[in-house]
Amino acid sequence: MRDMQPVELEMFLDVSCPWCHGALGTNRRVLDEFAADPALPPLAITWRFQRLHPMPAAEGISVTSLHAGYAKGDPDAAAAMLQSAFDYVESVGARIDSERYTWVHDPETAHRLLAIVRDDGGHDLPDLWSLARVVWSANFVGGIDITDPAALRRAVEDGGLQLPERIWSLLEQPDGHLAVTLADHDRALEVGLDGVPRIVVGGTIVPTWVDPSEVRASLRAAISSAG
């Protein structure tokens, strides 16, 4: 089937979402498996970085307050929601440092960084999988301020990756690559996304925060149908 046209996949992720932090590894493992499977058509993956719902406050919000809002003030429900996210992340081999990850920052700057690298096209860039892992880990394990370009740069370099100055220069501009990044959010609304992490294949939305075996089965069916 490798002589067929590639099947287009759109992978929607949010740096402020712990479920996306966990699903990043699942997405990569499953998509790498599919890329090596001669029974499946080749895949063309487009990364989409966006927060589906607005931040509750421009300056961000504490992790506990965010989940209290989700749970409509029920402390037991809020604690259960947060624990379920932590348990999921651990179940897929990722980690959250609860002592450092205490604040939910607006992910727009981090999303711009990832989208700039995605769209740059240069040969002197790390692959997006590696960069995404460093950025998500900086947030959920390092607890850094992902609204600060300088903090992001330190995290990327501490993670062993190097980005050319043109990337950082564009990121330091408040509107640098902003319109393109916001277009990822518009695209999420256009396809009727109901949450993240999701992979969209044609008209099929595949949740990727569920059990990896379920992700594998659902995504394979969607790809086979689209191909």
N, C-alpha and C positions, 0 to 999 in steps of 0.2 A: 504493500500500500504506500510505499515511500515515494512513488512517482505521482501521487495525488497532490492536489493543492493543499497547503497547510490549513488546518482548522484554527480559527482565531479564538483566543481565550482572553478575557479581561479579568484581571485579578485585583479586587478592591480590598484595600487595607488601610488601617488608621493607626498611626504611631501612638495615639493615646489610648488604644484599646488593648486590654490585657489578653483578650481572646485572639486578637491578631498576633500578639507576641508569641503565643503558643502555636497558632496555626501556621506561622511562617515555616517552621520546620516540617510540618506535615505537608504543606503545599510543595515544598522543594522535593521531598522524598517521593511523593506520588508523581509529580511532573517529571522528575528524572527517570523514574521507572517507565513512564509512558513514552518518553523520548527514546528509550532504548528498546521499545517493543515494536518489532517489525509488523505486527498485526494492526497497529494503529497508524493513522496518518500523521505526518509531521505537525508540530504545534507552533503557533505564532502567539507569543504571550505579550500582552500589553499590561504593564503595571499601572494601577490607578491609586493615587494617594489622596485620601480625603476623609474628613470627619463628617459623617452623615448628618448628625444633629448639632446644632449650635452649642458652643460652650456655655455653661450656666453663668459664667462671669468672665469678663475679658482677661482678668488677671489670673484666671485659673481657679481651682477649688480643691479643698482637701479630699483625699480619697474617701474618708469616712463620710464627709458631708455629701459627696456625690452619690454614694450608695444609699445614704439616708433619704435623699430626694427620690431616688428610684423606688425605694420601699415606702414612700409616703410617710416617713417619720417613724416607721416601726423598726426599733433597733434590732430586734431578733432577725427580722427579714433582711435588714441591711447587712448584718453580720453574715448571714447565710449566703447572700448574693456575693459578697466579697470572697468568702471562703470557697465558694464554688469556682470562682475565677482562678484563685490560687491553686486549687486542686486540679483543675483542668490543665493549667500551664505545667504543673509538675508531672501530670500523667503523660504528657507528650515529650518529656525530656528537657523542658525549658525551666526557667527559674525567675521568681520575683523576690527581691529583697525587701521585705515588709518594713524594715527599719529605715531604708533609704527612699523607697517609693512611697511617699506620703502625700504628694501633691500632683494633681492632674493639670498639666500645662496645656495651653492651646498648642496643638500640633502643627499649626500652619507653617512655621519656619522649617521644621523638620521635613514636612511634606514638600516644601519648595526645594530643599536640598536634594531630596531623592528624585524629584521630578526634573531638576536641572541636570543631574547626572544621567537620568534616563534619556533625556532629549538631546544631550550634548553631542553624542556620536563620536567623541574622540577615542583614540586607541590607547590613551594614557590613563584610563580610568579603571578602577576595580569593578568587578561585576556587581550587579545590583543585589544579588543574594547576600554577598559578603557585607556590602555597605548597609543593607537593611538590617541584618543581624546586629551589626555594631550599634546602629542608631536605636533599635528597639531595646537592646541590652543596656545602653546608656540611660535610657528612661527608666526601665523596670528593675534593673539591677544596680545601676550607678546612681539613680535618683537625680540626674543632672537637670538643669533648667534648659529644656529643649527649645525655649523661645530665644535663646542667646546664641547667635552664630559662633561666637568665640568658644563657648562651652561645647558646642557641637564639634567644632574643629578639634579641640583637645581630645574629645572622646573618640573621634575618628582616628586621629593619629595614635592615641593610646591603644586603639584596637589593631594597630599595625597596618593601617591603610593610608595612602597618600592621595590627595586630590589636588589638581593643579590650581594655581592662583585664580584663573578665570572663573572657576566654580565658586570659590569663596568671595571673590569680588562681586559676583552677581547676587549671591545670597545676602551680602551685607547691604544691598539696596533694598529698602523696605518693600518695594513693589517688584523686585527682581523675580521674574518668572511667575508672578502671582496670578496673572490672568489665565495662564495655562494650567496652573494648579487648581484654580477655582473651576476650570472646565471639567476636571475630573469629578467634582461634586455634581455639576450639572449632568454629566453622563450617568452618574449613579441614580439620579432622579429619573432620567430618561428611560433607563432600563427597569425601573420599578424596584430598585434595591430596598430591602426591608431591614438591612443590618449588615454588619461586617464581622468577620471576614467572609467573603463570597467570591466565587469564580463564576463568571457568566460565559456561557457557550451558546451562541445563537440566542434563542429565547429562553434558555434554561438557566436558572439561578441555582448554583450548587453551594450550600453552606460548607465551610471547611473547618469549623470549630468543633465539629462532632467527632466521633470515634474515627480514627484514620481508615479503618476498613470500610466504613460507610462512605467516607469521602472518596476512597478509591473506586468503589462500586458505582456511586452516583456520577462521578466525573467520567469514568470510562463509558458509561451508558450515554452520557451527553455528547461526548466526543465521537463515539461510534455513530450516533444518530446524525450529528452535524456533518460527519465525513461522508 
